[in-house]
């Protein structure tokens, strides 16, 4: 329980693929781009986003060790994994301090409500601005606000229905929270393939973006079907690579392989379909990549969405890899320093967990 990896399930391959999947998928969570764009400068967004993520990882450590302690404390008793923290709080907090349990519940509820409200507002705004408004342009602002409110309600109802479905799944397969987290990781990554292709490759087309997402979703679905699992299980390579694992009496795709399959298939589909479909107009592409490589200046005023302020000087195109279609920029000094600092912080977090586990 105190090992950083669990060789029978959570091994180094598992950690590597899930980390890669998370890096791919982080950009399509509804609130992420808005968070990154909220700072006054590029550096504000960079430091704020990475620093916030590191703080979240830091506060995860005591939660993890509390869970491990609960496994020991409740040894021999039947407690549902999804209810372990609530049960632990109920048994300990009233004995420590009167009212502590209420404070715990209030803290959990406020954190959950904060996260839910962020997702609700971001999702409704994305739908209204990027789906509804292009189809029905020219309406009054009050009309779009009303549509956004309806979209927000639908988003919340969808979230509740998803949570209820996970509750039913937990009765059949164990922890619904873990299953929900895995689905969340996978959906984000499958949508993000098109994002990264479009960011780094000018030849990406709309059809290619759709193909990358649809093929990734199709591969995800395929790897949940019994006939596909049986076929993978029958392959000679399954003995060493373990494409399929047995959970109880069921066959399941090993999560890192499932992620690898849909990421590779979605990327290939996006590239192939983009190559055989008509490229986007050069003017649109030049405008987009000019926006990408032009830093934000404090106090600048933008006249319209996806345009540069008047008088802005666009930095010259400096690519790491030569080619007219690739847009992988040479990293700045700030970017390289931030990357190194991020790795140092990650190493310190791992060292801290190791240190605590061996005390």
WOLIN-V645782 format. One record per pair of residues at least 12 apart in sequence whose C-alpha atoms are under 7 Angstrom apart, sorted by sequence separation. I is the first residue (numbers start at 1). J is the second residue. D is the distance in whole Angstrom. If there is no record, write none. Layout:
<<I	J	D> <I	J	D>>
//
This chain:
<<89	101	7> <232	244	7> <318	330	6> <36	49	6> <166	180	7> <243	257	6> <194	209	5> <229	244	7> <128	144	7> <291	308	7> <70	88	7> <194	212	6> <128	147	7> <193	212	7> <194	213	7> <128	148	6> <193	213	7> <294	314	6> <294	315	6> <191	213	6> <229	251	7> <293	315	7> <125	148	6> <190	213	6> <229	252	7> <124	148	5> <229	253	7> <290	314	6> <190	216	6> <124	151	5> <190	217	7> <124	152	5> <224	253	7> <223	253	6> <121	152	6> <120	152	5> <120	155	6> <223	258	7> <120	156	6> <220	258	7> <219	261	7> <220	262	6> <219	262	5> <216	262	5> <216	263	7> <216	265	6> <215	265	7> <216	266	5> <215	266	5> <213	266	6> <212	266	4> <215	269	7> <212	267	6> <212	269	5> <211	269	6> <212	270	4> <211	270	5> <209	270	6> <208	270	4> <211	273	7> <208	271	7> <208	273	5> <207	273	7> <208	274	4> <1	68	7> <207	274	7> <205	274	5> <204	274	5> <203	274	7> <190	263	7> <193	266	7> <193	267	6> <205	279	6> <205	280	6> <203	279	6> <202	285	7> <31	118	7> <31	119	6> <30	119	6> <31	122	6> <30	122	5> <30	123	6> <82	175	6> <81	175	6> <82	177	6> <203	325	6> <202	325	5> <201	325	6> <202	326	6> <201	326	5> <202	327	7> <200	326	6> <201	327	6> <200	327	5> <200	328	6> <29	188	6> <25	185	7> <28	188	6> <26	188	7> <22	185	7> <25	188	5> <28	191	7> <25	189	4> <28	192	6> <24	189	6> <27	192	7> <25	192	5> <21	189	6> <24	192	6> <18	256	7> <17	256	6> <14	256	5> <42	295	6> <42	296	6> <41	296	5> <41	297	6> <41	298	6> <40	298	6> <58	349	7> <61	353	7> <2	357	6>>
//
